[in-house]
Amino acid sequence: MTELKPMKILVPVKRVVDYNVKVRVKADKLGVDIANVKMSMNPFDEIAVEEAVRLKEAGKAAEVIVVSCGVPQCQETLRTAMAIGADRGILVETDVDLQPLGVAKLLKALFKKEKPDLVIMGKQAIDDDANQTGQMLAALLDRPQATFASKILIEEGSAVVTREVDGGLETLKLILPAIITTDLRLNEPRYVTLPNIMKAKKKQLDIIKPADLAVDVTPRLSVVQVSDPPARKAGIKVPDVATLVSKLKTEAKVI
Ligand code: AMP
């Protein structure tokens, strides 16, 4: 068997409201309140970092670079990714409320600079549920994409990706460099250990601005309204099955 040339992998990671937090809509109904709320790495991005690190551990990747775009606190997200095992991080720092197209343009510019063989990213960010950035990046770069990956195999010059589709699986072969987005079942990310958190503090983290990449990240769309899901009515307790059946018949009229 011929040895594969180890790849360079770029993994974009987004800092989002932790999935355990119950968010509250702000009074102006233009977003959710994220002041004093726990923030974490987007869970699908954690899966992407884990996959890239596993490819490195298997000798298929030489370097894993993580990138986050946003406020200075995204450095924490990058440090977590480096504690999982990424080699270095890049923060594209901006206070602008980034939208998928802006992020995709920043990632395109970084792709041109870093020349990775593979980009592995989340299928969607759990805060805005956009599910757009990976697809936009692939289109801007004119490179192959496989979304919702549940298995990734690397061959010479290509990636074989299994995707979860309605009622089954689809397997695609992509010519590298390519963009892959992760689904939940791709892997189970490891817990970061204290020694690895300490080691991650010493890893290289470069901070740049969108202007350094000559990218305009001005938002193209504005949020009109965010609203809570309709409140559920309180349930009732019934003493026995007979009462339940009777209420379903006479009150709820569903049987
Ligand atoms: P979205 O299109 O917003 O649902 O996000 C899909 C994926 O794009 C995420 O899982 C991340 O991998 C990446 N991404 C989105 N926004 C950012 C960001 N601000 N910084 C880094 N990566 C991002």
Boltz pocket constraint, residues with backbone or C-beta under 6 A from the ligand:
constraints:
  - pocket:
      binder: B
      contacts: [[A, 12], [A, 13], [A, 14], [A, 15], [A, 42], [A, 44], [A, 45], [A, 67], [A, 68], [A, 69], [A, 70], [A, 98], [A, 100], [A, 103], [A, 120], [A, 121], [A, 122], [A, 123], [A, 124], [A, 125], [A, 126], [A, 128], [A, 129], [A, 130], [A, 131], [A, 132], [A, 133], [A, 134]]
      max_distance: 6.0
